[in-house]
Amino acid sequence: QVPLVESGGGLVQPGGSLRLSCVASTRFFTTYTIGWYRQRPGKQRELVASIAVRGDTNYADSVKGRFTISRDNAKNTVDLQMDSLKPEDTAVYYCNTVYWGAPTESWGQGTQVTVSS
C-alpha cells in the first residue's frame, strides 16, 4: 500500500482557493501528527501546516489565516483548504507524518499548485 497519496492541485489565480486532499496508510495515520509540506521552486521543502491525532493544529506564519488543515480519522484523510492564494504559494505540496518536526515516511508524488494570473 502506498503510504501517502496527494490530490487536488491545479492552476488558480491570485486570491483564489484550492482544496488539497491526502489519503494516508492506516499503519500510521492514527498514531502520528500529519502535515502538509511544500517545495517551492529553488527552495527546500518546508512544513506549512500540521494536525495532531486529537485535532491540534499548527501553521507556518506565511500561511496562517489563509490555510486550514483538517483530518477525518475514519477515512484516513487530511485536507488542506487554501484561500487567498498568492503567487508565492506556488509549489509542489506533499503530505507526510510530523515527528519531532520531520517526516517519517517516504514521499509521495505530491500535487502541483500554481498561482498565476
C-alpha positions in Angstrom: 0.0 0.0 0.0 1.3 3.4 -1.0 1.7 5.3 2.3 0.6 8.7 1.1 -1.3 9.9 -1.9 -2.0 13.6 -2.5 -4.5 15.2 -4.9 -6.3 18.4 -5.6 -3.7 20.7 -7.0 -4.0 22.8 -10.1 -3.8 26.3 -11.6 -5.5 29.1 -9.8 -5.5 32.9 -10.0 -4.2 35.0 -7.1 -6.8 35.4 -4.5 -8.4 32.1 -5.4 -8.8 28.9 -3.4 -7.9 25.2 -3.7 -8.5 22.2 -1.5 -5.9 19.5 -1.3 -6.5 16.0 0.0 -4.2 13.4 1.4 -5.1 9.7 1.9 -2.7 8.1 4.3 -2.0 4.5 5.4 -3.9 3.1 8.3 -0.5 1.8 9.6 0.5 5.2 11.0 -2.5 7.5 10.5 -4.0 7.1 14.0 -0.6 7.4 15.6 1.1 10.4 14.1 0.6 14.1 13.6 0.1 14.6 9.8 1.4 17.6 8.0 1.3 19.3 4.6 4.8 20.3 3.3 5.6 22.2 0.2 8.6 22.7 -2.0 8.7 26.0 -3.9 11.0 26.3 -6.9 14.6 26.6 -5.9 13.7 26.2 -2.2 14.0 23.5 0.4 10.9 21.5 1.4 9.1 23.2 4.3 6.3 22.3 6.7 3.3 24.6 6.3 0.6 23.0 8.4 0.1 20.1 10.7 -2.7 18.5 12.7 -2.3 16.1 15.6 -4.5 13.0 16.1 -6.7 14.9 18.6 -7.0 17.9 16.2 -4.5 20.4 17.5 -3.2 22.4 14.5 -0.1 24.5 13.7 0.7 26.7 10.8 3.7 28.4 9.3 3.5 32.2 9.6 3.4 32.5 5.9 0.1 30.7 5.6 -1.6 31.5 8.9 -5.1 32.9 8.5 -5.3 31.7 4.8 -4.8 27.9 5.1 -6.9 25.5 7.1 -5.9 21.9 7.8 -8.4 19.2 8.9 -8.4 15.5 9.3 -11.0 12.7 9.1 -9.7 9.8 11.2 -12.4 7.5 10.0 -11.3 7.9 6.4 -7.6 8.4 6.9 -7.6 11.7 5.1 -6.1 15.1 5.8 -7.3 18.1 3.8 -5.7 21.5 3.3 -8.1 24.3 2.4 -6.1 27.1 0.8 -7.7 30.5 0.5 -6.4 33.9 -0.6 -3.7 32.2 -2.6 -0.6 34.2 -3.6 1.9 33.6 -6.4 4.5 32.7 -3.7 2.3 29.7 -2.7 3.2 28.1 -6.0 4.9 24.8 -5.1 4.6 21.0 -5.1 2.6 20.1 -2.0 3.2 16.8 -0.1 1.7 15.3 3.0 3.6 13.2 5.5 3.9 12.5 9.2 5.4 15.0 11.5 7.6 13.5 14.2 9.8 15.9 16.1 9.3 18.3 13.2 10.4 15.8 10.5 8.6 13.3 8.2 8.9 9.5 8.9 7.6 8.1 5.6 8.8 8.0 2.1 7.5 10.9 0.0 4.6 10.5 -2.4 4.3 12.1 -5.8 2.9 15.4 -4.4 0.5 17.7 -6.1 1.4 20.8 -8.0 -0.2 24.1 -7.1 0.4 27.0 -9.4 -0.9 30.5 -8.5 -0.7 32.8 -11.5 -2.8 35.2 -13.5 
